[in-house]
Amino acid sequence: METLNKTDGPTCRFSGIELKHTFADLGRQPLSNSYLHPSKLSHAEPHYPLYAWVSEDNFLVQLEQFETADEIFSDYAYFSSFSDGWLRHAEAYTSLMVERFGLSAESFVMEVASNDGYLLQYFTQRGIPVLGVEPAANVAEVAIGKGVPSEVVFMGEASAKELMQRYPGADILAANNVLAHVPDLNDFIIGLRTCLAPDGVLTIEFPHLMKLIQETQFDTIYHEHFSYFSFYTVQRIFAHHGITLFDVEQLPTHGGSLRIYGKHAASTAHPVTGRVQSLLDEEVAAGLTDMATYTNFNEKVKKLKRNALGFLLAAKEEGKSIAAYGAPAKGNTMLNYCGIRTDIIDYTVDRSPHKQGLFLPGTQIPIFGPDHVAQTKPDYLLILPWNIKDE
């Protein structure tokens, strides 16, 4: 077991205990969504330790916070609607919620981190009132243009109380792929609880830590993701804040995610399903309540790096050309950790016009539109957003 003897080290963002155990050390890296304008290529980029710890009292895997959430998310480059697969996922979620919980024009649906309205637009189409809560003003503006009412604010206890003075409690409160992005975890969950109607349903989706460990998905670790959750850990955290998790689904999205269903602990609606205990048993069998599972992960990451570099360097020695597809945050973690730059990969392409013409942080690999692949016909195409490779 690897233990760092530090007396002034970081503390667990849930329990406050000192963090002593290493999960993954990915070196010093730039913020993975800080894409570079051509005029900034000669400027120094801030680099921060990309170092993941695990808390010994609750197995919460987490990073230290080096930039404020406002600096990271106030002007954001990720727009959910540029993934067809994610739009299908959102539309299917809408149908499921309407059918399972009997939503109607009398219901109220709220989404935290609502992005460009990719999800709430489907509730609006069914005549169900909605509200998006999105901290990135540039992204929220796109949602408003689609007819999705949006408040530009970070979710927390204070902002939730202010929202509840103007809006009803949410019958469905969704928070997809945002829990990992929250530096003040306890304040965020109190905010969610504040916005939830007495018998309302909270659904949250996030990458499943069990899949990250089993498949060595180290590239899903980056500075904008502050925490990584197992179901065991997330159940304990929400119970502490008066939220009972009554159901859970395992999803294929983002390399393997969970969708948890929560309610106020005082609510008698929605009995706890058998899937809750089944997943807890599965995680225990996978070693997620054993510290050795976490402290052994770093060696698996090092081996994967050596294998990836070995393949790419051998291809270059053979005179092959290599390009990449996609400009996701996970790709930037992988490229920077492995030291892969334009001496190995010529360029990458991305469907989002918000990224085209920019350069990847750290590696400064240029980003083109997808048609650039057909024009240059590289020998190898490295798919960086491997979670949507079928698309």
DABEL-V611022 format. One record per pair of residues at least 24 apart in sequence whose C-alpha atoms are under 10 Angstrom apart, sorted by the first residue. I is the first residue (numbers start at 1). J is the second residue. If there is no record, write none. Layout:
I&J  I&J
//
This chain:
1&291  1&292  1&293  1&294  1&295  1&296  2&291  2&292  2&294  2&295  2&296  2&298  3&295  9&64  10&53  10&63  10&64  10&65  11&53  11&55  11&62  11&63  11&64  12&53  12&54  12&55  12&56  12&57  12&58  12&59  12&60  12&61  12&62  12&63  12&64  12&227  13&55  13&60  13&61  13&62  13&63  13&64  13&65  13&182  13&183  13&184  13&185  13&186  13&226  13&227  14&55  14&58  14&60  14&62  14&183  14&184  14&185  14&186  14&187  14&227  14&237  14&240  15&55  15&57  15&58  15&60  15&186  15&237  16&55  17&55  17&56  17&57  18&55  18&56  18&57  19&52  19&53  19&54  19&55  19&56  19&57  19&61  19&62  20&53  20&54  20&55  20&56  21&52  21&53  21&54  21&55  21&56  21&61  21&291  21&292  21&294  21&295  22&51  22&52  22&53  22&54  22&55  22&61  22&62  22&294  22&295  22&296  22&297  22&298  23&51  23&52  23&53  23&54  23&55  23&61  23&62  23&63  23&213  23&291  23&292  23&293  23&294  23&295  23&296  23&297  23&298  23&299  24&50  24&51  24&52  24&53  24&54  24&61  24&62  24&63  24&218  24&221  24&294  24&295  24&296  24&297  24&298  24&299  24&300  24&301  24&302  25&49  25&50  25&51  25&52  25&53  25&218  25&297  25&298  25&299  25&301  25&302  25&337  26&50  26&51  26&52  26&218  26&219  26&221  26&222  26&298  26&301  26&302  26&333  26&334  26&336  26&337  26&338  27&51  27&333  27&336  27&337  27&338  28&336  28&337  29&222  29&223  29&332  29&333  29&336  29&337  29&361  29&362  29&363  30&222  30&223  30&332  30&333  30&336  30&360  30&361  30&362  30&363  31&66  31&67  31&72  31&222  31&223  31&224  31&329  31&332  31&333  31&361  31&362  32&72  32&221  32&222  32&223  32&224  32&327  32&328  32&329  32&330  32&331  32&332  32&333  32&336  32&360  32&361  32&362  33&72  33&73  33&76  33&77  33&78  33&222  33&223  33&224  33&327  33&328  33&329  33&330  33&332  33&355  33&360  33&361  34&72  34&75  34&76  34&77  34&329  34&332  34&359  34&360  34&361  34&362  35&77  35&327  35&329  35&332  35&354  35&355  35&356  35&357  35&358  35&359  35&360  35&361  35&362  35&364  35&366  35&367  36&355  36&357  36&358  36&359  36&360  36&361  36&362  36&364  36&365  36&366  36&367  37&355  37&356  37&357  37&358  37&359  37&360  37&361  37&364  37&366  38&357  38&358  38&359  38&364  38&366  39&358  40&358  40&359  41&358  41&359  41&361  41&362  41&364  44&362  45&361  45&362  46&361  46&362  47&361  47&362  48&223  49&222  49&223  50&221  50&222  50&223  50&333  50&337  51&221  51&222  51&223  52&221  52&222  52&223  52&226  52&227  52&228  52&298  53&227  53&294  53&295  54&227  54&228  54&291  54&294  54&295  55&291  55&294  56&289  56&290  56&291  57&233  57&289  57&291  58&230  58&232  58&233  58&234  58&236  58&237  58&289  59&228  59&229  59&230  59&232  59&233  59&234  59&288  59&289  59&290  59&291  59&294  60&209  60&227  60&228  60&229  60&230  60&232  60&233  60&234  60&237  61&209  61&226  61&227  61&228  61&229  61&230  61&233  61&294  62&180  62&183  62&221  62&223  62&225  62&226  62&227  62&228  62&229  63&183  63&221  63&222  63&223  63&224  63&225  63&226  63&227  63&228  64&183  64&223  64&225  64&226  64&227  65&182  65&183  65&184  65&223  65&224  65&225  65&226  66&183  66&223  66&224  67&183  67&223  67&224  68&183  68&224  69&135  69&154  69&181  69&182  69&183  69&184  69&224  70&135  70&136  70&153  70&154  72&136  72&181  72&223  72&224  73&134  73&135  73&136  73&137  73&138  73&139  73&154  73&181  73&224  74&134  74&135  74&136  74&137  74&138  74&139  74&152  74&153  74&154  75&135  75&136  75&137  75&138  75&139  76&115  76&135  76&136  76&137  76&138  76&139  76&354  77&136  77&138  77&139  77&328  77&352  77&353  77&354  77&355  78&115  78&116  78&136  78&139  78&328  78&329  78&352  78&354  78&355  79&115  79&116  79&117  79&118  79&138  79&139  79&140  79&142  79&352  79&354  80&114  80&115  80&116  80&117  80&118  80&119  80&139  80&352  81&115  81&116  81&117  81&118  81&119  81&352  82&116  82&118  82&350  82&351  82&352  82&353  83&118  83&351  83&352  83&388  83&391  84&388  84&391  85&253  85&388  85&390  85&391  86&118  86&119  86&253  86&254  86&388  87&118  87&119  87&122  88&118  88&119  89&118  89&119  89&253  90&118  90&119  90&120  90&121  90&122  90&123  90&176  91&118  91&119  91&120  91&121  91&122  91&123  92&119  92&122  93&119  93&122  93&123  94&119  94&120  94&121  94&122  94&123  94&126  95&122  95&123  95&126  97&123  97&172  97&201  97&203  98&123  98&126  98&128  98&172  101&171  101&172  101&200  101&201  101&270  103&128  103&171  103&172  104&128  104&129  105&129  106&171  107&168  107&169  107&170  107&171  107&172  108&167  108&168  108&169  108&170  108&171  108&172  108&173  108&197  108&200  109&168  109&169  109&170  109&171  109&172  109&173  109&174  109&196  109&200  109&201  110&149  110&150  110&167  110&168  110&169  110&170  110&171  110&172  110&173  110&174  110&175  110&195  110&196  110&202  111&150  111&170  111&172  111&173  111&174  111&175  111&176  111&202  111&203  111&204  112&150  112&151  112&153  112&154  112&155  112&173  112&174  112&175  112&176  112&177  112&178  112&179  112&192  112&204  113&139  113&140  113&150  113&152  113&153  113&154  113&155  113&174  113&175  113&176  113&177  113&178  113&179  113&181  114&139  114&140  114&143  114&148  114&150  114&151  114&152  114&174  114&175  114&176  114&177  114&178  115&139  115&140  115&141  115&142  115&143  115&150  115&176  116&140  116&141  116&142  116&143  116&144  116&145  116&146  116&148  116&150  117&141  117&142  117&143  117&144  117&145  117&146  117&147  117&148  117&149  117&150  118&142  118&143  118&146  118&148  119&143  119&148  119&174  119&176  120&146  120&147  120&148  120&149  120&174  121&146  121&147  121&148  121&149  122&148  123&148  124&148  124&149  130&170  130&172  130&173  131&167  131&170  131&173  132&174  133&160  133&163  133&175  154&182  154&188  154&191  155&182  155&187  155&188  155&189  155&190  155&191  155&192  155&195  156&182  156&184  156&185  156&186  156&187  156&188  156&189  156&190  156&191  156&192  156&193  156&194  156&195  157&186  157&187  157&188  157&189  157&190  157&191  157&192  157&193  157&194  157&195  158&187  158&188  158&190  158&191  158&194  159&188  159&191  159&194  159&195  160&188  160&190  160&191  160&192  160&193  160&194  160&195  160&196  161&191  161&194  161&195  162&195  163&191  163&194  163&195  164&194  164&195  164&196  167&195  168&195  168&196  168&197  169&193  169&194  169&195  169&196  169&197  169&198  169&199  169&200  170&194  170&195  170&196  170&197  170&198  170&199  170&200  170&201  170&202  171&195  171&196  171&197  171&198  171&199  171&200  171&201  171&202  172&196  172&197  172&199  172&200  172&201  172&202  172&203  173&197  173&200  173&201  173&202  173&203  173&204  173&261  173&262  174&201  174&202  174&203  174&204  174&205  174&259  174&261  175&202  175&203  175&204  175&205  175&206  175&259  176&203  176&204  176&205  176&206  176&207  176&258  176&259  177&204  177&205  177&206  177&207  177&225  177&254  177&257  177&258  177&259  178&204  178&205  178&206  178&224  178&225  179&204  179&205  179&206  179&207  179&225  179&226  179&227  179&228  179&229  180&205  180&206  180&207  180&221  180&224  180&225  180&226  180&227  180&228  180&229  181&206  181&222  181&223  181&224  181&225  181&226  181&227  181&228  182&224  182&225  182&226  182&227  183&224  183&225  183&226  183&227  184&226  185&226  185&227  185&237  186&237  186&238  186&240  186&241  187&241  189&237  189&238  189&241  189&242  189&243  190&238  190&241  190&242  190&243  192&243  193&238  193&241  193&242  193&243  193&262  193&263  193&264  196&262  196&263  196&264  197&263  197&264  198&263  198&264  198&265  198&266  198&267  198&268  198&269  199&263  199&264  199&265  199&266  199&267  199&268  199&269  199&270  200&262  200&263  200&264  200&267  200&269  200&270  201&245  201&246  201&260  201&261  201&262  201&263  201&264  201&269  201&270  202&243  202&244  202&245  202&259  202&260  202&261  202&262  202&263  202&264  203&245  203&247  203&248  203&258  203&259  203&260  203&261  203&262  203&263  204&248  204&258  204&259  204&260  204&261  204&262  205&248  205&249  205&250  205&251  205&253  205&257  205&258  205&259  205&260  205&261  206&230  206&251  206&253  206&254  206&256  206&257  206&258  206&259  206&260  207&250  207&251  207&252  207&253  207&254  207&255  207&256  207&257  207&258  207&259  208&250  208&251  208&252  208&253  208&254  208&255  208&256  208&257  208&258  208&259  209&233  209&256  209&257  209&258  209&283  209&288  210&256  210&257  210&282  210&283  210&286  210&287  210&288  211&254  211&255  211&256  211&257  211&286  212&254  212&255  212&256  212&257  212&297  213&286  213&288  213&293  213&294  213&296  213&297  213&298  213&300  213&301  214&286  214&293  214&297  214&300  215&255  215&256  215&300  216&297  216&298  216&300  216&301  216&304  217&255  217&301  217&304  217&330  217&334  218&297  218&298  218&300  218&301  218&302  218&304  218&305  218&330  218&333  218&334  218&337  219&301  219&329  219&330  219&331  219&332  219&333  219&334  219&335  219&336  219&337  219&384  219&385  220&254  220&255  220&328  220&329  220&330  220&331  220&332  220&333  220&334  221&329  221&330  221&333  221&334  222&329  222&330  222&331  222&332  222&333  222&334  223&329  223&333  224&329  229&257  229&258  230&257  230&258  230&279  230&280  230&283  230&288  230&289  231&258  231&259  231&260  231&276  231&279  231&280  231&282  231&283  231&288  232&276  232&277  232&279  232&280  232&281  232&283  232&284  232&288  232&289  233&280  233&288  233&289  234&260  235&260  235&262  235&276  235&280  238&262  238&263  238&264  238&265  239&264  239&265  241&265  242&266  243&267  244&272  245&270  245&271  245&272  245&273  245&276  246&270  246&271  246&272  246&273  246&274  246&275  246&276  247&271  247&272  247&273  247&274  247&275  247&276  247&277  248&272  248&273  248&274  248&275  248&276  248&277  248&278  248&279  249&275  249&276  249&279  250&275  250&279  252&387  253&387  253&388  254&385  254&386  254&387  254&388  255&385  255&386  255&387  255&388  256&387  302&337  302&338  304&338  305&334  305&335  305&337  305&338  305&339  306&338  308&334  308&338  309&338  309&339  309&340  309&344  312&340  312&344  312&345  312&380  312&382  313&340  313&343  313&344  315&344  315&379  315&380  316&343  316&344  316&345  319&379  320&344  320&378  320&379  320&380  321&345  321&346  321&376  321&377  321&378  321&379  321&380  321&381  322&346  322&347  322&348  322&377  322&378  322&379  322&380  322&381  322&382  323&347  323&348  323&349  323&365  323&372  323&373  323&376  323&377  323&378  323&379  323&380  323&381  323&382  323&383  324&348  324&349  324&350  324&365  324&367  324&373  324&378  324&380  324&381  324&382  324&383  324&384  324&385  325&349  325&350  325&351  325&367  325&368  325&369  325&370  325&373  325&381  325&382  325&383  325&384  325&385  325&386  325&389  326&350  326&351  326&352  326&355  326&367  326&368  326&369  326&370  326&382  326&383  326&384  326&385  326&386  326&388  326&389  327&351  327&352  327&355  327&356  327&359  327&360  327&365  327&366  327&367  327&368  327&383  327&384  327&385  328&355  328&360  328&384  328&385  328&386  329&360  329&361  329&384  329&385  330&384  330&385  330&386  331&360  331&382  331&383  331&384  331&385  331&386  332&360  332&361  332&362  332&363  332&365  332&384  333&361  333&362  334&384  335&360  335&361  335&362  335&363  335&365  335&384  336&360  336&361  336&362  336&363  339&363  340&365  341&365  342&366  345&378  345&380  345&381  345&382  346&378  347&372  347&373  347&381  348&372  348&373  348&381  348&382  348&383  348&384  349&373  349&383
//
